[in-house]
Amino acid sequence: MNAHKHVHLIGICGTAMASLAGLLQRSGWRVTGSDAAVYPPMSDLLNSLQIPVQQPFAEANLAERPDCIIVGNAISRGNVELEFALDQKIPLASMAHMLHQEFLRGRESLVVAGTHGKTTTTSMLAWIYQVAAEHDAKFTPSFLIGGVAENFGASFALQPTRPFILEGDEYDTAFFDKGPKFLHYFPDALILTHVEFDHADIYADLDAVKTAFMRLVNLVPRRGRIVAYDASENVSQCVARAFCSVERYGFSADAHWRIAECTTQDDRSLWRVYRNGKTWAEFSMPVVGEHNVLNATAAAALAAGQGIPLAAIQKALASFRSVKRRLEVCAEVNGITIIDDFAHHPTAIRETLRALRARYPGRRLWAVLEPRSNTLRRNVFQRELVESLTVADQVILAQVYQQEKIPAEQRLHVEHVIADLRQRQHAAVSLPDADAIVAHIAAHAQSGDVVALLSNGGFGDIYRKLPARLQFVSQSGAQR
């Protein structure tokens, strides 16, 4: 039905938008897009799909008059393409609405939601289903993930089978739909990881965040299931009025899915899970960090309840390869290990640094942070950010990304964070940009150091610049 139909995505390089572009192309649409800037991994994905991306935004990008335009949630009134589309009455849709209309109707919608861990948990769940499909094709999953899952080398898949695994984003949908994206997904089963205050640009306070998650819970039918983290009062409040069964997972003694005997050995996590108080399974996974053990247990619990055999779950987790930009080793130069992680919230930063401590015991740990997310750019979590960064030995903070767009009274003050860290006897420095940070690390890093680059954006191309500079310094020293 979609053959020869043309869809254009404004803001195509967002993780969800690029993945939707791929799904639409697979289902027969002719896809084009535009954005203000592109960077990996989504630019690589779009290039591999040969989906043309125009830069910058311009009316000329819509000269062929598409049949439909998908408007990304970062696009506001005043965007030249959006204004042209409104003037010309070209049909508009949001990413989440299009996803529901084109791909979710008639399928089994399995949604992973929460403030933290949803990208990794969604990737784990999709991989569990893929492994299970080796023995029963009905489990072959379609999926959409807010990142590139290493096991698939992709952020999306489209299959004719019923399971569709989705990352449920609580961020708003479009300029004309300010509700969360996940309210379009109508889950048959739901994982709820954590609920904390986040997205300070669209949520007034924690109560507003909890209201959004309560509305998601209220969409799960009576026949459905919810697997929810057990050590959060916020999560408990969100699932308290669910109409379906709710199973809790975590470390507490009365958890339906209880984690125990969790250890790290040779870059692997090992743990045991008790189901309703009885030994259920032992797991081994080549991904470290207590938060990832929680993520894996949530995925295992949901999969088991949907009929996936335990052996397939164990096999999948034993071969799980994480997600691009989640504790990803992007280079090792002269004994210095460089890690890329998608940091967006103080809790996520803390768990990332704790995981690196477990993975690289005894090594000096650098935290190099670009405050870029709409929460980190504000001072709402300034104290919590200091606490998170104390896990590292060396801290470097870049300036707040596009700080001029944040009112001064709401803006994160980097110099205050640095002062607080130094008062706690932590080595901390603020530098203006990626180039200055690269020069500082190249001058002070030593063999054995672990450098964690923390940002949810391009960070001035530091991921390429830092390894190149360290390689140059190494070669220059060898020549001397």
N, C-alpha and C positions, 0 to 999 in steps of 0.2 A: 504493500500500500504506500510505502514511503519512497518508492523509486522515483527519481527525478525531482523530489522535493528538496528544497534548499533551506537549511537552517543556519543562522549566523549567531555566534555567541559573543556578546560584548563582555570583555573581562575573561577571556578563554583560558588564561594561564593560571588561574586558581586551581588548586588540587582537585576539587570536586568538579569544577567546570570542565577542565581538560579531560577528566575521566568520563563525564557525560558526553563530551564531544566524541570520544572513542566509541561509546555505546551507541550513539546515534548513527555514526558511520557504519558500524557493524549491522545495524538494523535497516540500512538502505538509504539513509538521508545523505544528501550532499552537504558537507559541513565546511563552513568557513568561520573565522574568528578574528578578533582584534584585542589588543591590550596596550597598556602604556609601557610595559617592560616585561621581558621574558628572562627566565633563568631556570637552570636545572632544579629538580628533575622533570618538571612538566614541559619545559621547552624541548627536552630530548624526546619525551613521549610524543608530543604533537608532530615533531619532525619525522619520527619513525613511522607515524601514521600518514604522513604526507598531507596533513591538514594545513592549509595555508593560514598564516597568522599575519595580520597587517599591523604595523606600528607607524605612527601613533593613531589614536582615534581620529576618524575623519568621515565626513558625509560620503566621500567617494568610495569608502569601503562597502557601502550599501547600494552602490549604483545598479547592481543586478536585481535589486528589490527581492530579498529573501521571502519565502513563504511564512517564516516565523523567526522571531528574534528571542533568544534567551538572554536575560539581563542578569549579570552577576550581582551578588549582594554588595560588592564594593562600588557599584556604579550608582551615581546620584544624579538628580536633575542638574542640568547644565552640561552634561556629557554630550558632545556634538552628535554622536550617533544616536543616543537615546532621544534627543530633541528632534532629530530628523525622523526617527521612527514614529514618534508621537504625532508629529505634523502630518506624516503620510499615512497614518492609521495602519501601519504594519502590525500584525498580531504580536503581542508580547507574552512571554511566559517566564516563570522563574525556573531555576535548575531543579528545585525539589518538586514542583508541580509537574514539570515535564517528565521527570524520573518516574513519578507515580503513574501518570497517564500512559506512558509508552512501555514501561517495563515491570511495574509491580502488580498491576491488576491481574488476578488469576494465579499469582504465585504465592509461595510461602515466604513472608517477609520476616527475616531474622535481623534484628537491629541491636547494635552495640552503642550505648550512650554513656555519657559521664564526662566530668570535667577533665579527667586524666585517663590515659591508657586506652582510649577507644580505637585509635588507629592500629596499635599493635594487637589488641585483642581481636579486632575485626580480621586482621591478617591471619592470626592464629586459627580463628574459627573457619575461615575460608580454606586454609590449608588442611585442617582436619577433615573437612568435607571432601576436598580433592583426593586425599589419601583413601578415604572410605570409598570413593567412587571407583577405585581400582578393583573392588570386589562387588560393588553394586552401583550401577550407572545412575540410579535414581538420585544419588547424593551429589552428582556433579553440580557444582555451584556456579551461579552467576554472582558477581559481587561488584561493589563500588567502595573503594577505600580512599581515605584522605592522605595517601602516600603510596609509594611504589613498594609493593610486597616483594621481597627478594626471591622467595620461592617461585613466584610467578613471573618476575620481571615486569610486572604491570600493576596498575591500580584499578583495573576493571576487567571483567569477563562477562560474556553474554552466552548463555547456553539455553537449550530448549526445555530443560528440566525445571522443576518447581522451586527449589531453594534459591532465594536471592538474599545475600548477606550484605548488610549495609552498615556503614559508619553513620550513626545518628548525631548530627551536628546541632547544638543548641543555639548557634549563632542565627541572626535573622536571615530572612529568605530573599527579599528584594526591596527596592525602595517603595514598592506598592504593597508589600506583604512583610510587616515587621515582626511576625511570629517566627518561632524557631523552625528550621528546615525539617527537623524530625517529626513535626506534627503532620507532615504529608505522607509518612511512611507506614502508618497503621500496622504495627508489628504483631505478628502471630506469636513471637517469643522475643524476649528482651533481656539484654545484659545491662545492668546499671552499675558502673564501677565506683565513681566518687561524685559527690556533689559539693562544690565549693563556690564561693563568689569568684566570678571571672567575667570577662567581656564588659569591663566597666564603662565602655562607651555606649552600650545598649541596655544594660541592666542596672537599675538604680541601687539595688542592694541584694543581699543574700536571699531575702524572702522572694524577690522577683525571680531569681534563678530557680529556687525550689518550686515556685508556682509553675514554671515552664516544665520541669521534670514531672511534677504531679499530673500535668495535662497529658504528657506522654504516657505515663503509667495508666491513665484513664482510657487510653485507646486500646490497650491489650484486652482481647476478648476473654470471656470466662474460660474457654477451652485452652487458652494460652498459658505461658509460663514466664515468670520473671526470675532471673538469677541476679542477686543483689549483694553487694559488699556488706559485710556484717559489722564493721568497726566504725561506722559513721552515723551519728545521730541524724544528720541531714538526709542520708539515704533512707534511714528508717522512717522518717517523716514522709518522704516522697512515696514510699511503697505501702504505707499504712492502710490506705483505702483501696488497694488493688482488688479487682473482682476475680482475679485468677490466682493460681497457686504461686507463692513466693518462696524461693529457696535461697538461703543466705550462704555466702562463702567467705572464708577468711581463716584467721588463726584462733578464734575464740573456741572454747570447749564445746559450746552448744551449736556451733555452725552446722548446717545441713551438709556442707562440703568443707570439712576441716583440714587445713594444711598443717603438717607437722614434720619434724626432722628435716628442716630445710637447710641445706649446706651448699657451698660452692667448692667445686673441685676441678682443677685444670680447665678453667673457662666454661664449666658446665654447672647448671643448677640441678640439684637433686632434691627431691622431696616426696613425701607420702601424703595421700589424701584419704581421709576417713569419710564415708558416706553414711549419714544417720548413725554415727558412732561406731560403725564397723569398717575395718580395713577394706578399702576399695581398690587402690592402685598405687604403684610407685612410678615416678616420672623422672626422666633425665632430659635436659634441654640445653643446647649450646648457646644459651642467652642467659646473662647473669642479672642479678638485682632482685630484691624481694618484691618490688613492684611488678616485675615480669612474671614471677611465680604466681602472684595474685591474678594477673591477666590470663596466664595459661590455665589456671584452675577454673576461672570463670568460663573460658571457652570450652574446656573439657566438660564442665558441668552442663552447659547448655546443649552441647553436642550429644552427650549421653542421654539426656532427657528427650532428645529428638530421634533417638534410635540408632545413633552411631555406635558401632561396637568398640569396646574398650581397647582392643588391640590396635585398631586404626588410630584412635586418639593418641595412644602411647607412641606409635610409629611416627605420627605426624609431628608431635612435639619434639621427639628425638631428632628430627631433621629440620626443625624450623629455623629459618635463616634471617629473621628480623625484617625490618623495614628500612628503606632508605631514609637517612637523616635521623635514625633512632639508634644512638650509641654506635654509629657507623665509623669504622676505622677508615679514614679517607687517605691517610698516608703514614708511612714510617720512614723517617729520614735521620740517618746518623744516630740511631738509638732513641729518637724522639717520636713518640706515637701521637698522632693528631686525630682527634675524635670529632665528628660532626653530630650534633644533637639539636633537635627542633624544640628549643626552649620557649615556653610561652607563659609560665606561671611559677611563682616561687616553690610550690610543692613539687612540680615537675623537675625543677632545677635541683632541688635537694635530693630527690630520688635518683636522678641521673648521676650526680656526684657520688652518692653512696654506692651505687652500682659500680662505678669506676674504681672506687676504693676496694671493693670486693674483688674486682677483676684484676687489678694491678696493685696488689698489696705491697707496701713498702716503697712505692715510687712517688716522686713529687708530682702533685696534681695541680694543674693550672685551670682556672675557670675564666674563660674569656667571653664576656657577655655583651651582646648588643640589645639594649632595651627597645624592642621593636613591636611587640604585641600591644594591642590597645589597653591591656591591663598593666603590663610592665612599664609602659610609658607614663603611667600615672603613679602618684605617691600613695595609693590606697593600700599597697602591700609593701611599703618601704621597709618597715621593721622586719617583716617575714623574709624579704629578700636578703637582708643582712644575715639573718639566721641561716638561710640556705647556703649562702656563699661561704660561710665559715667552715664548711666541709672541705673546701679546697685549701691548698697551701699558698698559692699565689692567685691573686684576683686582678683581672684587668677589665675595666668597664669602658665601653665606647660611649659616646654621647647619645642621648635619647634620639631615636630616629624621628625625623620631621618634628622636632620638639616645638616648632613654631605653631603647629596645629593643635597643641594641647595648652589650655589656659594655664598661666604661670602658677596659679594657686593650686591646680590639680596635678602639675607636672612632677615626675620623679626628679629629684635633685641628686644627680650622680655624686656630687662632691660631698653630700651628707652621708651617702652610703659608704664612700671611701673613708670618710672620717670615722664613722662607727666601726668599720672593720679594723682600722689602724688602732683605735682605742682598745680593741680586743687582741691586739698584738698580731694581727694578720697583715701580711704584705699585700698591699692593694694600691693600684694606681689607675687614674683615669687618663685616657688618651683620645685625641679628637676623631680619628678615623682608622680604617683598616690598614692603611699604609704605615701609620705611626705604630700601630699595634704589632704589625709584622716586623718592623725594625726593632722594636723593644724585645720581642720574643727571640729573634735571631741573635740578639746581643747577650741574652741572659739565660736562655734555655740550655740544659745540659743533657747528655746522653742518659736515658732512663726516665726522663720526664714524660708525663702524659698531659697533653694540651687539649682541653675540651672547648670547642668553639660552639657557643650557645646562641642561637638566633632562629627566628621563624621566617627569615628572609634571606636575601642575597649577601648581606653583611659585607658589601664592598668587594666582593669576589675574593674574600680572605681565604676561602677553601682552596683556591688555586695559588694565590700569591704566597701564602705561608710555606707550603712545601717547596715551591720554587726557590724562595729566598733561602731556606735552610739548605737545600741542595747546593745552591751557589756558594754559600758560606763554607759548606763542607768541602767542595771542590777547590775553592780558593785556598783554604787551609792546607789541603793536600799538596797543592802546587807550590806553596811557600815551603 
